[in-house]
Amino acid sequence: MKVLVLTGPESSGKSWLAAAIQAEFGGLLVGEYVRHFIDREQRDTCYADIPAIARGQLEWEDKARSEAPPLLILDTHPLSNILWSRKLFNDCPDWLERELLARRYDLHLLLSPQQVEWVDDGQRCQPELTERMAFFEDCRSWLESTGQRYEVVGGDWETRRRYVLQRIAIWLTSSSQTAGSADH
């Protein structure tokens, strides 16, 4: 099983690209639990919600892993929970990063917020590019500091889609293919 994670700031195309990857290559797609949580609760989140949101994301991921699909596509993973918790509440449960690091992820696609428009969907809160770029850099910093394999994906929507589909086609056919941190 190869595990692919799409990560980065809001409105950078994670869900859209995850769906495009699944449509092209199959596999099992795990969505973003926090969206489900907010839709269900019909309110903004608070710090007390972080453990439930993170556990929900991990449960969805673990259930998908137990099915052992050839390709597991994660629209997000707990890195987003960690970074949003720190940004919004200046704190994060200690166990969350340990849980994240206990799992194997083969490739992270880190999506840049540059060259694409922010879209307000009622749950997003970073309309300013500078805010999204700071989140992007926090993602990159964590990926680098923990030795995760990642590639930066940028460009307009069509450039992202084309690059990602080409990159995943190569990655899926080569078990020894490694990812760098090149910008695209």
N, C-alpha and C positions, 0 to 999 in steps of 0.2 A: 504494500500500500504506500502510495506517495501522498504526502500531506502538504497541500498548498494553502498559504494564508494570504489574504488580501488585507493590507493594513494601511493606515494613514489617516489624514484628517477627513472630516465630514465633507460630503459633496465632491469627492474626488473620483467617484466611479466604482467603488468597491462592489456594491451589490449588482450593479449593471454588468461589470466585467465578470463577476463570479457566475452570473447567469449565462453570459456569452460563452464562458469556458465550459460550463456544464452542457450547454446546447451543442457545442462543437465536439467535445471529447467524452461526454457522459460523466460518470462519477456521481458521488453523493455530495450535495451542497448543504452546508449548515449555515443558517441565517444568523442574524444579529439578535440575540435574546433581549437586549435592552429595548428594542423597538416593540417586541411582543409585550414586555413588561409595562411600558408606558401606555400602549394601546389598552391593555387590560386594566391598569390602575386609573387611567384618565387623569393623571396629575404629573407634575414635575417630580423628579427623583430627589431624594435627600440622602445624606450620608448613611443613614440606617438601612437604606435600600441596597447599598453596594454589595454586601455579602450575598444577598438573594439574587441579584443580577449576575454576579460573577459565578455563583454556583449554578444558576440556570444555564449560562453559557457553557460552562464546563460539562454539565450533564448532557446537553445537546451534543457537544463534541464527543464525549465519551460514548454515548449511545451510537453515534455514527461510526466511531472507531471500532466498536464491537462488531459491526457488520462487515468490517474489513473490505471495503470497496477498493478496487485498483487505484482510484483517485478520490481523495477526500479534499473537497474545496471548502475552505472556511472563509466566509464573508468577513469575519473578524475573529479575534481571539482575545483572551483576557488582558493583553497589553492595552487595549483601548479602555477597559475598565480601570486599570491601574492609572493611566494618564488622566482620564476624565475625573477620577476620584481625587487625584492630587490637584488638578486644576480647579475643580469646583469647590472642593472641601478642604484643601490643604492637608489631606491625610489619605491613607489607604491601608486597608487591613494587611497586616504583615504576612499572612499565609498566602495571599493571592499571588505574589511573584514566585514563591516556592512552587505553588501548584502549576503555574505557567512553565517554569523551567523544568519541571518533572516530565513534561511531555515532549515528544520529538516532532519537530516541524522541518520538512525538507527544504522548502523554499518560501520566502516571504516576498510578495510583490508590494513594495512601498510606493503608494500612489502620491504623486505631487499634486498640490492644489493649484499650481500655476497653469495657465493657458486654458482653464475651464471655468465656467461661471458657477458661482455658488447658487444653489437652488434651495429656497425655503420650502420645507415640507411639514412645518409645524413642530418638528422635534429638533431641528438644528438650531445652533445658537452662535455660530462664528461666521457672520457674513463678511468680516474683514479679512482680506488675504493675509495680512500680517499675523493675525491670530492663527489661521490655518497653517501658515508657514512655521510658526513656533511649535505647533503640535506635530507637524511633519518632522521637524528637527529633533523633537523629543523622541519620536518613534525611531528615527535613524540612530540617535545616540544609544538608545536601549538595545537595538539590534546589534550595533557594533560592540557595545560593552559586554554583551553576553555571547558574542561569537556566533550569532545567527547568520544563516545564508540568506542574502536578500539582493534584490535588484530594484532600482528606482525606475518607476514608470511615469513618464510625463508626455507632454504634447497635447494636441486637441483630442476630442473624443475619438475620432476615426483613427488617428495615429496610435492612440492607446490600444484600441481594440485590435488593430492589425498587428502591432508589436507583440501584444500579450498572446494572441492566438499562435503566432509564429514561434514565439519563445516556448510556449507550453508544448507545442508539437515536438520540438527538438528535445525538450526536457523529458517528455514521456517516453521517447524512443531510446534514450540513453541513460542507463542506470548510473553511469559514472559521470554524467554531466554535472558540473558544479556551477554554482552561481557566484558571481562577483558582486560588486556594488556599483556597476557602471550605470550611468544615467542614460535613459532612453526617452 
